[in-house]
Amino acid sequence: MGLYAIRVPDIGEGIAEVELVAWHVQPGDTVAADQPLADVMTDKATVEIPSPRAGKVLARGGEVGQSLAVGSELLRLEVEDAGNLQGSAPAPAAASAPVPSPAATASAAATPPAAAPVSAPAAARLPPASRAEAAAPQAAERALAAPAVRHRARDLGIALHEVHGSGLAGRIQHADLDAYLLASRPAPQAGPTAYAEREGEEAVPVIGLRRKIALKMQESKRRIPHFSYVEEIDVTALEALRAELNARYGAARGKLTLLPFLVRAMVLALREFPQINARFDDEAGVVTRHAAVHLGVATQTVLGLMVPVLRHAEALDLWACAAGIARVAEDSRSGKAVRAALSGSTITLTSLGALGGIASTPVINHPEVAIVGVNRIALRPMLREGQVVGRLLMNLSSSFDHRVVDGLHAAQFIQAMRALLETPALLFVE
């Protein structure tokens, strides 16, 4: 019997450290080759690390929420042969001790106090959902599921071995988790409970994608002097055109939402205002204006907000743009988006659809200098040629970096978009 150290792999693209966001094994577990061991996160991409060897888990190199350096020890196994470490396997009593690797110790010291491990048994330090999975049979760890599905199952306290997978080869999908929750929902209790006193509290660690989002928003608000500009757009003619195009071509080409029209208006307006389609390196003092429009599409996922990139939006017609937006959004929601697909945007579009409210103040996606926010469409009275008529109205709520974009240019940019959207035939005139 020997010892085998599994180290944090070099994921590439200059990554020096990763955040540990989930464990799939516990000390004492027996693992097979290629069995998932842990999920780690770099930027906004989650990577599942499989086991290169079969063996018994002796110790883990960190806790969830901790940053680990590439090359540091992730896990230690007891294997049948000599392994890759000197010495023999320790006595079982030492099996649950953390790996005292220098990298892990240094990373733990850099972790904020709220994320530091406390002096309690290992199982007690885990969140309730993780303890539930730890107690489940080992088959639960081998259930086929994407990292995003595993994350959600842990958050909900669902043991994956209890869920029937409807995907290929029994892969568990988000819809399967929804069905499991619906089937296991307890019956309503009898008696009046609406005004009953409630007790208890829940501490939710800010880790993984939630931590990345928090740090990104903090950095954007700290470094960028935002100002917002809101304008009302009459989209009555645009919505009539969209309905006509969907009636004529929807069956063959797919249905169009409002977003492709907004993207087209942005692309055309940015030709007049190239300083808005830009990225600002405030440390070097350089603004880079881009001819290509690499559009960030703010997308809500079960793990949090992600901004996948639709590249070269300026070269896409309405249907290609609609398909591209749907593709990048679905990749983000399903956990398939790679790191390269989440970086390099030059301007961002954000929309909450029917929940868009009347106005908003979106946060710029650093190091961009502008973000265009879309509010909901509502039928409201409007005075036209002396008559009060009902029109479909929508606000655009946009934010700009005041270091780079003057208020006048921001207003002119939005007014250019307004002119294109209110006279939609201009969207197709070069």
C-alpha positions as CSV (number, residue, x, y, z in Angstrom):
1,M,0.0,0.0,0.0
2,G,1.3,3.5,-0.8
3,L,0.3,7.2,-0.9
4,Y,-0.8,9.0,-3.9
5,A,-1.1,12.9,-4.0
6,I,-3.6,14.4,-6.5
7,R,-2.6,18.0,-7.2
8,V,-4.6,21.0,-8.5
9,P,-4.1,20.8,-12.3
10,D,-2.9,23.6,-14.5
11,I,-6.2,24.6,-16.2
12,G,-4.3,26.9,-18.6
13,E,-4.6,30.5,-19.7
14,G,-2.2,31.7,-17.0
15,I,-4.4,30.6,-14.0
16,A,-2.3,30.6,-10.8
17,E,-5.0,29.6,-8.3
18,V,-8.5,28.3,-8.2
19,E,-11.4,28.4,-5.7
20,L,-12.6,25.2,-4.3
21,V,-16.4,25.3,-4.6
22,A,-17.5,21.7,-3.9
23,W,-16.3,18.3,-2.7
24,H,-17.7,15.1,-4.1
25,V,-15.8,12.8,-1.7
26,Q,-15.1,12.4,2.0
27,P,-12.2,11.0,3.9
28,G,-12.6,7.2,4.1
29,D,-14.4,7.0,0.7
30,T,-13.2,4.5,-1.9
31,V,-13.0,6.2,-5.3
32,A,-12.7,4.8,-8.8
33,A,-10.6,6.1,-11.6
34,D,-12.3,9.1,-13.4
35,Q,-14.7,9.5,-10.5
36,P,-15.4,13.3,-9.8
37,L,-13.5,14.5,-6.8
38,A,-14.1,18.2,-6.6
39,D,-15.3,21.3,-8.4
40,V,-13.0,24.3,-8.7
41,M,-13.7,27.7,-10.2
42,T,-11.5,30.0,-12.2
43,D,-13.1,33.4,-13.1
44,K,-16.7,32.3,-13.8
45,A,-15.9,28.8,-15.3
46,T,-16.4,25.8,-13.1
47,V,-14.2,22.8,-13.7
48,E,-14.8,19.3,-12.4
49,I,-11.6,17.4,-11.3
50,P,-11.7,13.6,-11.7
51,S,-9.5,11.1,-10.0
52,P,-6.6,9.7,-12.0
53,R,-6.4,6.6,-9.8
54,A,-8.5,4.3,-7.8
55,G,-7.9,4.3,-4.1
56,K,-9.2,5.3,-0.6
57,V,-9.4,9.0,0.4
58,L,-7.2,9.7,3.3
59,A,-7.3,13.5,3.5
60,R,-8.5,16.6,1.6
61,G,-6.3,19.6,0.9
62,G,-8.8,22.4,1.7
63,E,-12.3,23.5,2.6
64,V,-15.0,24.8,0.3
65,G,-14.5,28.5,-0.3
66,Q,-10.7,28.2,0.0
67,S,-8.3,29.3,-2.8
68,L,-5.7,26.6,-3.8
69,A,-2.6,27.3,-5.8
70,V,-2.0,25.3,-9.0
71,G,0.2,22.4,-8.1
72,S,-0.8,22.3,-4.5
73,E,-2.1,19.0,-3.0
74,L,-5.8,18.6,-3.5
75,L,-6.4,15.1,-2.2
76,R,-4.3,12.2,-0.8
77,L,-5.2,8.6,-1.6
78,E,-4.2,5.2,-0.3
79,V,-3.4,3.1,-3.4
80,E,-2.5,-0.5,-4.0
81,D,1.0,0.2,-5.4
82,A,3.8,2.4,-4.2
83,G,2.0,5.7,-5.2
84,N,3.9,8.9,-5.9
85,L,4.8,9.9,-2.3
86,Q,7.4,8.5,0.0
87,G,6.3,6.5,3.0
88,S,3.4,4.2,3.6
89,A,-0.2,4.9,4.3
90,P,-1.0,6.4,7.7
91,A,-3.0,4.7,10.4
92,P,-6.8,5.0,10.0
93,A,-7.0,7.5,12.9
94,A,-5.1,10.1,10.9
95,A,-7.2,9.6,7.8
96,S,-9.5,12.6,8.3
97,A,-6.8,15.1,9.0
98,P,-6.4,17.9,6.4
99,V,-3.3,17.7,4.1
100,P,-0.8,20.1,5.7
101,S,0.6,21.4,2.4
102,P,2.4,24.8,2.4
103,A,0.2,26.0,-0.5
104,A,-3.0,25.1,1.2
105,T,-1.8,26.7,4.5
106,A,-0.8,30.0,2.7
107,S,-4.1,30.0,0.8
108,A,-6.1,29.5,4.0
109,A,-4.2,32.4,5.6
110,A,-5.4,34.6,2.7
111,T,-9.0,33.6,3.0
112,P,-11.3,36.1,4.6
113,P,-12.2,35.3,8.3
114,A,-15.8,34.5,7.4
115,A,-14.6,31.7,5.1
116,A,-11.9,30.2,7.5
117,P,-12.6,26.7,8.9
118,V,-13.6,26.5,12.5
119,S,-12.4,24.0,15.1
120,A,-15.2,21.5,14.7
121,P,-15.4,18.0,13.2
122,A,-15.1,17.9,9.5
123,A,-18.7,16.7,8.9
124,A,-20.0,19.5,11.1
125,R,-18.2,22.2,9.1
126,L,-20.0,21.2,6.0
127,P,-23.2,23.0,4.9
128,P,-26.4,20.8,5.5
129,A,-26.6,19.9,1.8
130,S,-23.0,18.7,1.7
131,R,-23.6,16.6,4.9
132,A,-26.6,15.0,3.2
133,E,-24.5,14.0,0.2
134,A,-21.6,12.8,2.4
135,A,-24.0,10.4,4.1
136,A,-25.5,9.2,0.9
137,P,-24.2,6.0,-0.8
138,Q,-21.2,6.3,-2.9
139,A,-23.4,5.8,-6.0
140,A,-24.6,9.3,-5.5
141,E,-21.2,10.7,-6.3
142,R,-21.1,8.8,-9.5
143,A,-24.5,10.1,-10.7
144,L,-24.2,11.8,-14.1
145,A,-24.9,15.5,-13.8
146,A,-23.3,18.8,-14.9
147,P,-21.5,20.8,-12.3
148,A,-24.3,23.4,-12.3
149,V,-26.8,20.7,-11.5
150,R,-24.6,19.3,-8.7
151,H,-24.3,22.8,-7.2
152,R,-28.0,23.3,-7.2
153,A,-28.7,19.8,-5.8
154,R,-26.3,20.6,-2.9
155,D,-27.9,23.9,-2.3
156,L,-31.4,22.3,-2.2
157,G,-30.2,19.4,0.0
158,I,-31.0,16.7,-2.6
159,A,-29.0,13.5,-2.8
160,L,-28.4,12.8,-6.5
161,H,-28.8,9.0,-6.1
162,E,-32.5,9.6,-5.3
163,V,-33.2,11.5,-8.5
164,H,-34.2,9.9,-11.7
165,G,-32.2,11.3,-14.6
166,S,-34.1,11.9,-17.8
167,G,-31.1,12.9,-19.9
168,L,-28.8,10.8,-22.1
169,A,-27.5,7.7,-20.2
170,G,-29.5,8.8,-17.1
171,R,-27.9,12.2,-16.8
172,I,-29.7,14.4,-14.2
173,Q,-30.9,17.7,-15.5
174,H,-32.4,20.8,-13.8
175,A,-35.9,19.6,-14.8
176,D,-35.3,16.4,-12.9
177,L,-34.5,18.3,-9.7
178,D,-37.7,20.4,-10.2
179,A,-39.7,17.1,-10.6
180,Y,-38.1,15.6,-7.5
181,L,-38.9,18.7,-5.4
182,L,-42.5,18.7,-6.6
183,A,-42.9,15.0,-5.7
184,S,-41.3,15.4,-2.3
185,R,-43.1,18.6,-1.3
186,P,-45.0,18.0,2.0
187,A,-48.7,18.4,2.2
188,P,-49.9,21.7,3.7
189,Q,-50.4,21.6,7.5
190,A,-53.8,22.0,8.9
191,G,-54.7,24.9,11.1
192,P,-53.9,28.6,11.0
193,T,-50.2,29.2,10.5
194,A,-50.1,32.5,8.6
195,Y,-49.4,34.6,11.7
196,A,-47.3,32.0,13.6
197,E,-44.0,33.3,15.1
198,R,-40.9,32.0,13.2
199,E,-37.5,31.4,14.6
200,G,-34.1,30.4,13.2
201,E,-31.5,31.8,10.9
202,E,-29.2,30.6,8.1
203,A,-25.6,31.5,7.5
204,V,-24.9,31.3,3.7
205,P,-21.2,31.3,2.8
206,V,-20.4,33.6,-0.1
207,I,-18.3,31.3,-2.3
208,G,-18.0,30.1,-5.8
209,L,-19.8,32.2,-8.5
210,R,-21.5,34.2,-5.8
211,R,-18.2,35.4,-4.5
212,K,-16.9,36.2,-8.1
213,I,-20.1,38.3,-8.7
214,A,-19.6,40.1,-5.5
215,L,-16.0,40.9,-6.2
216,K,-16.8,42.0,-9.7
217,M,-19.6,44.3,-8.7
218,Q,-17.4,45.7,-5.9
219,E,-14.6,46.4,-8.3
220,S,-16.8,48.0,-10.9
221,K,-18.5,50.4,-8.5
222,R,-15.2,51.2,-6.7
223,R,-13.2,51.9,-9.9
224,I,-15.8,53.4,-12.3
225,P,-17.6,56.7,-11.7
226,H,-21.0,55.7,-13.0
227,F,-23.7,58.0,-14.4
228,S,-27.0,56.8,-15.8
229,Y,-29.3,58.1,-18.5
230,V,-32.9,57.0,-19.0
231,E,-35.0,57.6,-22.1
232,E,-38.5,56.5,-23.2
233,I,-38.8,54.7,-26.5
234,D,-42.0,54.2,-28.5
235,V,-41.8,50.7,-29.7
236,T,-45.3,50.4,-31.2
237,A,-44.0,50.2,-34.8
238,L,-41.1,47.9,-33.8
239,E,-43.4,45.5,-32.1
240,A,-45.7,45.4,-35.1
241,L,-42.7,44.7,-37.4
242,R,-41.6,41.9,-35.0
243,A,-45.0,40.3,-35.0
244,E,-45.1,40.5,-38.8
245,L,-41.7,38.9,-39.2
246,N,-42.6,36.1,-36.8
247,A,-45.8,35.4,-38.6
248,R,-44.0,35.2,-42.0
249,Y,-40.8,33.5,-41.1
250,G,-41.0,32.3,-37.5
251,A,-41.7,28.6,-38.4
252,A,-38.7,28.4,-40.7
253,R,-36.2,30.8,-39.0
254,G,-37.3,30.9,-35.4
255,K,-39.2,33.4,-33.4
256,L,-37.6,36.9,-32.8
257,T,-37.6,38.6,-29.4
258,L,-37.0,42.3,-29.0
259,L,-33.3,41.7,-28.2
260,P,-32.0,41.2,-31.8
261,F,-33.6,44.6,-32.8
262,L,-31.9,46.3,-29.8
263,V,-28.6,44.7,-30.7
264,R,-28.9,46.0,-34.3
265,A,-29.7,49.5,-33.1
266,M,-26.7,49.4,-30.8
267,V,-24.4,48.2,-33.6
268,L,-25.5,51.1,-35.9
269,A,-25.4,53.7,-33.2
270,L,-21.9,52.7,-32.1
271,R,-20.6,53.5,-35.5
272,E,-21.2,57.2,-34.7
273,F,-19.9,56.9,-31.1
274,P,-16.9,54.5,-31.1
275,Q,-15.7,55.8,-27.7
276,I,-18.7,53.9,-26.2
277,N,-17.7,50.6,-27.7
278,A,-14.5,50.5,-25.7
279,R,-12.5,49.1,-22.8
280,F,-10.6,51.3,-20.4
281,D,-7.3,50.2,-18.8
282,D,-7.3,52.7,-16.0
283,E,-4.0,51.5,-14.6
284,A,-2.2,52.1,-18.0
285,G,-4.4,55.1,-18.8
286,V,-5.4,53.7,-22.2
287,V,-8.8,53.5,-23.8
288,T,-9.1,50.9,-26.5
289,R,-11.9,51.5,-29.0
290,H,-13.1,48.4,-30.9
291,A,-14.4,48.1,-34.4
292,A,-16.0,44.8,-33.6
293,V,-19.0,44.7,-31.3
294,H,-18.4,41.8,-28.8
295,L,-21.7,42.0,-26.9
296,G,-21.9,40.9,-23.3
297,V,-25.4,39.4,-22.7
298,A,-26.2,39.5,-19.0
299,T,-27.7,36.1,-18.2
300,Q,-29.3,34.9,-14.9
301,T,-28.4,31.3,-14.1
302,V,-29.2,29.1,-11.0
303,L,-25.7,29.9,-9.8
304,G,-25.9,33.7,-10.3
305,L,-25.4,36.4,-12.9
306,M,-23.1,35.5,-15.8
307,V,-22.1,37.6,-18.9
308,P,-21.4,35.4,-21.9
309,V,-20.2,37.1,-25.0
310,L,-21.8,37.2,-28.4
311,R,-18.9,37.9,-30.7
312,H,-19.0,40.1,-33.8
313,A,-22.6,41.1,-33.3
314,E,-22.1,43.7,-36.1
315,A,-22.0,40.8,-38.6
316,L,-25.2,39.1,-37.6
317,D,-28.7,39.5,-39.1
318,L,-31.7,39.4,-36.8
319,W,-32.1,35.6,-36.9
320,A,-28.4,34.9,-36.5
321,C,-28.3,37.3,-33.6
322,A,-31.3,35.7,-31.9
323,A,-29.8,32.2,-32.3
324,G,-26.5,33.5,-31.0
325,I,-28.0,35.1,-27.9
326,A,-30.0,31.9,-27.2
327,R,-26.9,29.8,-27.6
328,V,-24.6,31.7,-25.2
329,A,-27.4,32.1,-22.6
330,E,-28.1,28.4,-22.7
331,D,-24.4,27.5,-22.4
332,S,-24.2,29.6,-19.3
333,R,-27.3,28.2,-17.7
334,S,-26.3,24.6,-18.3
335,G,-22.7,25.2,-17.1
336,K,-21.1,24.5,-20.5
337,A,-19.7,28.0,-21.0
338,V,-15.9,28.0,-21.0
339,R,-13.7,30.8,-19.7
340,A,-13.1,32.2,-23.2
341,A,-16.8,32.6,-23.7
342,L,-17.1,34.8,-20.6
343,S,-14.5,37.4,-21.4
344,G,-13.6,40.0,-24.0
345,S,-16.9,41.8,-24.3
346,T,-16.8,45.5,-25.4
347,I,-20.3,46.6,-24.3
348,T,-23.0,44.8,-22.4
349,L,-26.8,44.5,-22.8
350,T,-28.9,43.6,-19.8
351,S,-32.6,43.0,-19.6
352,L,-35.0,41.6,-17.0
353,G,-37.8,41.2,-19.6
354,A,-41.3,41.5,-18.0
355,L,-39.6,42.2,-14.6
356,G,-37.6,45.1,-16.0
357,G,-39.5,47.7,-14.1
358,I,-39.8,51.4,-15.1
359,A,-36.1,52.3,-14.8
360,S,-32.9,50.9,-13.4
361,T,-29.2,51.8,-12.9
362,P,-27.2,48.9,-14.3
363,V,-23.6,48.4,-13.1
364,I,-20.9,48.6,-15.9
365,N,-19.1,45.4,-16.6
366,H,-15.5,46.5,-15.9
367,P,-13.4,47.3,-17.9
368,E,-16.1,48.3,-20.4
369,V,-17.3,51.9,-20.3
370,A,-21.1,51.4,-21.0
371,I,-24.0,49.1,-20.4
372,V,-27.5,49.4,-22.0
373,G,-30.4,48.3,-19.8
374,V,-33.8,47.3,-21.1
375,N,-37.0,47.9,-19.1
376,R,-40.4,46.3,-19.6
377,I,-42.8,47.3,-22.4
378,A,-46.1,48.8,-21.3
379,L,-49.2,50.1,-23.0
380,R,-49.5,53.7,-21.8
381,P,-51.4,56.8,-23.0
382,M,-49.4,59.2,-25.2
383,L,-50.3,62.6,-26.8
384,R,-49.9,62.4,-30.6
385,E,-51.1,65.1,-33.0
386,G,-53.4,66.5,-30.3
387,Q,-55.0,63.1,-29.6
388,V,-54.4,60.8,-26.6
389,V,-53.7,57.4,-28.0
390,G,-52.4,54.1,-26.5
391,R,-48.7,53.4,-27.4
392,L,-46.3,50.6,-26.5
393,L,-43.6,52.4,-24.5
394,M,-40.3,51.2,-23.0
395,N,-37.5,52.8,-21.2
396,L,-33.8,52.3,-21.9
397,S,-31.8,52.7,-18.7
398,S,-28.1,52.9,-19.5
399,S,-24.9,53.6,-17.4
400,F,-21.6,55.1,-18.6
401,D,-18.1,55.6,-17.3
402,H,-17.8,59.4,-16.8
403,R,-14.0,59.2,-17.1
404,V,-14.3,58.2,-20.8
405,V,-17.9,59.1,-21.9
406,D,-19.2,62.7,-21.6
407,G,-22.9,63.1,-20.7
408,L,-23.6,64.8,-24.1
409,H,-22.2,61.8,-26.0
410,A,-24.1,59.3,-23.9
411,A,-27.4,61.2,-24.5
412,Q,-26.6,61.4,-28.2
413,F,-25.9,57.7,-28.4
414,I,-29.2,56.7,-26.7
415,Q,-31.1,59.2,-28.9
416,A,-29.5,57.6,-32.0
417,M,-30.8,54.2,-30.7
418,R,-34.2,55.8,-30.1
419,A,-34.5,57.1,-33.7
420,L,-33.6,53.7,-35.1
421,L,-36.0,51.8,-32.9
422,E,-39.0,54.2,-33.4
423,T,-38.5,54.1,-37.2
424,P,-37.5,50.4,-37.5
425,A,-37.0,50.5,-41.3
426,L,-33.8,52.5,-40.6
427,L,-32.4,49.3,-38.9
428,F,-31.9,47.8,-42.4
429,V,-30.6,50.9,-44.2
430,E,-26.8,51.0,-44.6
